[in-house]
Every structure is written in structure tokens, then in C-alpha cells.
Amino acid sequence: MISPQQKVTSAFTLIEAIVTLFLISLICLFQFVPSDYSQDKMSEEQFWQNFRQNWNNLSIKTREKKKPGLVIFWDDSVEFVCGNDQQGKKTISLPSSLHKNGGKKEERLYVDGGTQPQKISLFSDLDEHTYDIFFELGFGRQYRVQEKTN
């Protein structure tokens, strides 16, 4: 029994505390789990980093081995081949959000450092962007990627 001199203090009940902790944990969970959009965006960024790295590696190999290089754009991947070296072939997968949109299917790197001028387009489902890869005429094995919103 509570004597009249004791003060009654209000507090959370056990159920209220459990519900509060559950809601806080749900909020934290949703903040730390990346969404599909974020994962696809990271996949695209990783693809462009891999593309740049493999392009640079292929341009070095063509110079060292004195054999032409070839970059082939398939529907689901991109292959980098130096001469007839099938063992040294590198393949990177296109992310599920990127699709080949137009242009030729392949780009050649010549032994003297030249490339054939052309444009190959990739379309992204994420933000409906088109990435145009322009291969520069002349020496230097250069390309540039222009991003445009449709």
C-alpha cells in the first residue's frame, strides 16, 4: 500500500519502452540499408572506373606489344583485347541499368596510337541519361564521355 507521504512518479511502462525502442531501431535500419537506386548508381560509377582503367591498360599493352587493341561493346558487357591475345582479354559487365543505345559495336586502338573517330551511346534507366562516348581522332588514345539528360 502506498502511504500518503510517498510520492507517485509516472514512468514508461515496459510495453511503451519496447515499442519506442522498436520504432527507433526501424528508423535506424532504413537509414543504413541502401536503396536499389543507390546500388544501381554505385554500379554505374564502378563501371565507369573499370572502363577507364581497362582502357588505359589496353592502350599501354598496344604500345608495348606493338599489336592493335580492340574494345567490343556487347549488349551486356565490354571486352578489351590486345591483338589475338584471348588469354589477356578483359571483360567488364554492363550494369543492369545501362544499355547500348547506338553507334558502332567496336573501337580500335592502332599500334601508332591512333583511334577511329566515332561515338558509342549508352542509356541509363536510372535518371534517363544518355552517356555518349566520343573516341577522338588522332593520337593519344583519348576518349571523352558526355552525359546528357533526355
C-alpha positions in Angstrom: 0.0 0.0 0.0 1.1 3.5 -0.7 1.2 5.7 2.2 0.1 9.3 1.7 3.6 10.5 2.3 5.1 8.6 -0.6 5.1 10.4 -4.0 3.8 8.6 -7.0 6.0 9.1 -10.1 4.9 8.4 -13.6 7.2 6.4 -15.8 7.2 4.4 -19.0 5.7 1.0 -18.8 7.6 -1.9 -20.2 5.4 -2.1 -23.3 5.9 1.6 -24.1 9.6 1.2 -23.8 9.7 -1.8 -26.1 7.5 -0.1 -28.7 9.8 3.1 -28.6 13.0 1.0 -29.0 11.4 -0.9 -31.8 10.5 2.3 -33.7 13.9 3.8 -33.2 15.6 0.6 -34.5 13.3 0.6 -37.6 14.3 4.2 -38.3 18.0 3.3 -38.0 17.6 0.3 -40.2 16.0 2.2 -43.0 18.8 4.8 -42.9 21.6 2.3 -43.2 20.2 0.0 -45.9 21.0 1.4 -49.4 18.1 1.6 -51.8 18.0 -0.1 -55.2 18.6 3.3 -56.8 21.8 3.9 -54.7 23.1 0.4 -55.5 22.5 0.9 -59.2 24.1 4.3 -59.2 27.2 2.8 -57.4 27.3 0.0 -60.0 27.3 2.6 -62.8 30.1 4.6 -61.2 32.1 1.4 -60.7 31.6 0.5 -64.4 33.0 3.9 -65.5 36.0 3.5 -63.2 36.6 0.0 -64.6 36.2 1.2 -68.1 38.8 4.0 -67.7 41.2 1.6 -66.0 40.8 -1.1 -68.7 41.1 1.5 -71.5 44.4 2.8 -70.0 45.7 -0.8 -69.6 44.8 -1.6 -73.2 46.5 1.5 -74.6 49.7 0.6 -72.7 49.6 -3.0 -73.9 49.1 -1.9 -77.6 52.1 0.3 -77.3 54.3 -2.3 -75.5 53.3 -5.3 -77.6 53.0 -3.4 -80.9 49.7 -5.0 -81.6 46.4 -3.3 -82.2 43.8 -3.2 -79.5 40.1 -3.7 -79.8 37.2 -2.7 -77.5 34.0 -4.5 -78.2 30.7 -3.3 -76.8 28.3 -6.2 -76.4 24.7 -5.9 -75.1 25.7 -6.9 -71.6 29.5 -6.4 -71.4 32.5 -4.6 -72.8 35.6 -6.6 -73.9 39.2 -5.3 -74.1 41.5 -7.3 -76.3 45.1 -6.7 -77.4 45.9 -8.3 -80.7 44.8 -12.0 -80.8 45.6 -12.4 -77.1 42.4 -14.2 -75.9 44.1 -15.1 -72.5 44.7 -11.4 -71.7 41.2 -10.4 -72.7 39.4 -8.3 -70.0 35.7 -8.2 -69.8 33.6 -5.9 -67.7 29.9 -6.3 -67.3 27.5 -3.5 -68.0 25.3 -2.7 -65.0 21.7 -3.7 -65.4 20.7 -0.1 -65.7 23.0 0.7 -68.7 22.1 -0.3 -72.2 24.0 0.1 -75.5 22.0 2.7 -77.4 23.7 3.5 -80.6 26.9 3.8 -82.6 29.2 1.1 -83.8 30.0 -2.0 -81.8 33.7 -1.7 -81.5 36.6 0.7 -81.2 40.1 0.0 -82.5 43.3 1.2 -81.0 46.1 1.3 -83.5 49.8 0.5 -82.8 50.8 4.1 -83.7 48.5 5.4 -81.0 45.5 6.4 -83.2 41.9 5.6 -82.8 39.0 5.7 -85.2 36.7 8.7 -84.5 33.2 7.6 -83.5 30.5 7.8 -80.9 29.0 5.0 -78.9 26.0 5.7 -76.7 24.8 4.0 -73.5 21.4 4.7 -72.0 20.9 4.7 -68.2 17.5 3.7 -66.8 18.2 5.5 -63.5 17.8 9.1 -64.5 17.2 8.5 -68.2 20.6 9.8 -69.0 22.5 9.1 -72.2 26.2 8.7 -72.0 27.9 9.4 -75.3 31.5 8.1 -75.5 33.4 10.1 -78.1 36.6 8.5 -79.3 39.0 11.2 -80.5 40.6 11.1 -83.9 44.4 11.1 -83.9 47.0 10.1 -81.5 46.8 9.9 -77.7 44.2 7.1 -77.4 41.8 9.5 -75.9 38.0 9.4 -75.4 35.6 11.6 -73.5 32.2 10.8 -72.0 29.4 13.3 -72.4 26.4 12.9 -70.1 23.1 14.4 -71.2 19.6 14.2 -69.8 16.8 13.1 -72.1 
